[in-house]
Each structure stands twice: as C-alpha cells, then as structure tokens.
C-alpha cells in the first residue's frame, strides 16, 4: 500500500533555509470518504512567499507550525476519487502541500488542462504568479495605453507576466533584472522595451536615461534599494503595487531615503496578495489562457526533478537569482 | 510712502532652521495695474511643510530660491484695489509669502469672513490644514461609521481636524500626541475617544489595549517610528493617508521594520498634498465652515505676535511640539 511522504518543518530558519530546518515523515494514506479524492503530487511550486510562511509572524496565511507539512501549491494526478466532479487520471492544482499524496474535497482546487499549457505552467503563468501579476497590475497599477510601467524581478514568475500584460495593453515596459542574460531574455523573447541590469548599473542613472517622462506604474517584487531608487522617478499620482520583498531578508528593516517622494508626488503604494481576489480568479485565468493561446503571453518554467528533501537548495536558488522563469520542483520517482 | 519688508532665503539650512538662514530686504511697492490689489499681511501661517520648501529638492512646489522671499500662506487686509471683486478693507487669504505687503491679481485667493471665524482660523481649520485633513481623511482614508481611526500629531493643525471629522462621521478615534496636556486636550475638548502620549508609553503597547479589533484608517502626519509601530495593527485593507513626515528630518531615511505588513494586510499607503484637490477646495471649506458653525468642529490657534525675522524660532516650536493648535505669526506693528 502507498505511503505518503511529507516534508515537515523541524525548526524555523534563521537566515538561509537549510536542510536541517525540515524532516521527512512517512504516514499512511487514510481511506477516502464520500466527496474526497486522492491526488499524487507531481509538481510543487517554489515561491518567494514560502520563506515568509515559515517565519513565526502573522501574515495573510497563518505560519506553518513546527511538525506540520510545508505549505505549497502543487499539480498532481488523481489516483482515486469519491468526488462526483473529479475522476481518476484528471490533473488538478491547489494548495496540496509538500507531500507525495494529498486528499482533497475540491475546495480551492482547479482542474489542469494540459492541452492549454503543460502542468508546470499551471503553477506559473496560469497559477499563483500569473494571477498575482494580473490583479496587481490591473487592479492596483491601473496602467493606461501609453503609460510607462517598470517591473522588478522582471524575468521571474510574476515579473515576466506583469511586463507582458503591460505590453499587451500598449504600455512602454522596462524590466529590472540581475544579469545581462536576463536583460536579453526579457527584451528579445518577452518583448519588453528595455531592461536594466541592477548589478551592472545604478537603477537611478538608468532610469534618468530611459524614463525622461517618468514612471506611471512601478510593480514592485523586491522592495529595498530598487523601490528607493525608483521613488524619485515616479510620476505625480503614480501607482506602486507592492507584491513582494524578495530583496529584504526576514527581520531586516526597509530603509527608504526617498520616502518623501510618496507625498511630494502623491503616490499610492499598495500591498496585496492573490487571495484578496479569490472570487475573481477564474476571470483572470481565462484571460491569461486566452493571451497564452494567442501567443501574446509566453510562460517559462525552470523545472528541477528531485526529491522533497532537496527543497531548501531549490528555494535558495530563487533568492540568489539562479532560476530562469518560474521555479518548480518535479517529484522524482526514483 | 509704504515700504515692503520681505524675509528672504539667505542659505539653505542644515539641521534646524536658524536666523542666519534668512535676511530682511526692503523694497518699494510698485503701483497697481488694472485687475490688481494690494494686501497688507496681518497673519502668516507656520507649517511643517515650510522646512521642505527651503530644501534644494524637487517636490510638489519648486524650492524657494536663494534671495527670494520665503513662501507662506497669509491673511491680510486689502489697502488698495484696482480689482472689481476685491475692495479696500476686505480680508483675503492666499500664498502671499513672508512679507508685509503683497500685490495679487486674485489667483488662488479666497476672501475671509471674520464673522464665520477669526482671521487666524482661515490659516488653520478653514485653511490649508483643514482642507488637507478633509481630503486626506475622506478621499484617501475613506472611513465608514464605526471604523477605528488613528491620527498622529493629533493636537496639531491637521490632526485635530482629522479626528473631529472622523468623530462627526461616527468613527472611534484615537490620537497620538507628545504630552499629557495634549492627551487631555484632544479627549476632553475635542471629543477623541482616547489618546496615546508616545513619550510616556510605547505606541504598540497602547494600541494592543486600545484597538483589539485593529485599525481601519491611520492618518499619518509624522512617518518614522509612529508609522512603523502602527503598521502591525492595521486591519486587512486598511488605508494610510500619508500627509506629513514631521518626525523625519530632511535627509534622514525612513526605516520601517514592519514594512511587510503592507503586503500581509493589503494596506494602501498613499501620499497627497492639498494642491491635488484645488478644484474642490470650495466644497471642503463650505463643509468645514458648516461643522464649525454648528459647534462640531473646534479650531484652536497659537498666535505669536512678532516680527518677520523671528520666523526661525517660531517654526522650530512646531518641530519640538511646543505649539498648541495651529501655529500662526501675527505681524507686529511696533
């Protein structure tokens, strides 16, 4: 009989996440009740937010408790079902956590159609990052045709979608990235108008060349120095959807030298998370799918085939910028 | 013949504003042209924003240039007029700067009716601070009846109006101040529900007692530590109108340990200045007047009768919290 393997939180990390912060637990898989189905997880989404979920701090989700399986979005295949809408062989995605098997009653689960995009894309462009990009840009950033939109972590899972949507709306789009390879990727493959490699040139200097008419929307995935450098270049009544703080380590403060620009240019800085938009997720995914199918939205995933216990080294690649596109673990069958 | 005395910027202050940063200049008063009138300034508004106007930094106004008269809002009496709508003896308010006489064509000048409130109140509750409080609270904070509203610098020119408007709307209102005397004033005279003296108790500790259901709107006049302490107490989808940064000296950074709360609670932090609302100012003043006349809005001014050259010591009282209510200079005739 199958055994469920779970990656559980052993202790809260201080600094970088490491192997010793987790342990593997094996448990039996209980029998299904009516209205339930059993999913075998095949892909697990690796997201910057995970680092926050294992801190002992109140947030939009409760912290993962010690001894509990690590929270995670997955795509898996249904192996048994007593649920009328889910059949054996179907692919499904949802918050099914870092484990080989999960039982679900269908709550906040979406079906995955591999004819529209391969399963890992449902954790990227058609998953949390895509939906986050969609609502942050459209509902908070509110760009208009002709606006200048800047996005940080622009080759990443969220940033790459933000930039492409903004281009689809007729905006001028500038991406901030951490390597020349990524600069080339977002301009040549994704169609951004320009890229700034923050490691090789000061963001402020680059912006004064690239944005003589200043910035309408800055979609912020990183906070920290990038946000501070961009504040003086925001246009009057500019909008900053604040999506992530990948550049700030847990426990570190944000230091903003240009904070006053928020007042002097009447700027709106607004945090949000995907779960604010739960009732509208289907609408977003339908539009993302349509753009993808018409070739106006390219998805890229960086799939690492490995075992659950290697999660720490995979997620650390996110923070050092070693991934290329949406980072996904594929659970190895070895 | 009358001579115009002007307080002009000599050099840009480093640190506290001091006497040596300004000089007095005497100039002739030119003859009036058609459509102009001559105002003799009687009262000058002393505002925290003045410290920013003399820095060499782009803002919502251009910086005051070296050798130019200091910018300032005034109330004065018309001594001569070739303008059809302004007559000798009328009182008027507008940006007529730190000088004894000013010539105006009526652009952005409002008439002052001393039967509604005495002239200094037209620089406070019926002037920039009142209008700023009105739009920041109503347009950005958007409180609803029953909401919890917190305001910093709560006994000051803007904060005292914010709190009273919020009370008029049926909110629960907590003010942050810097002395027990001010605590007593805002609760007993202005009708706030509670006060926190940040000098005698940590803001966070006080809020956990006073706001078990957290805060809907934080009207921020100070930034800095108060903002940081309040962030973790903001309710999901809370709003923070960012009006001033009186606690941060020019050139100092904002340091926010709790910046992530903006994301985890989907908070909107939005800067603004009164001039964003120029087309709607009459509407605001009409409503402020009505509240004042019905006794629902109390104004308090701290009028210092002195000479132009004493401006530096008067404004420094603002930042050390020595004023009580709206700080106004009355030009002495001695």
Interface residues (C-beta under 8 A of the other chain):
Chain A: X52 X57 X58 X59 X60 X223 X232 X237 X242 X243 X244 X245 X248 X253 X254 X255 X256 X257 X259 X260 X261 X262 X263 X264 X265 X266 X267 X268 X269 X270 X271 X272 X273 X276
Chain B: X52 X57 X58 X59 X60 X223 X232 X237 X242 X243 X244 X245 X248 X253 X254 X255 X256 X257 X259 X260 X261 X262 X263 X264 X265 X266 X267 X268 X269 X270 X271 X272 X273 X276
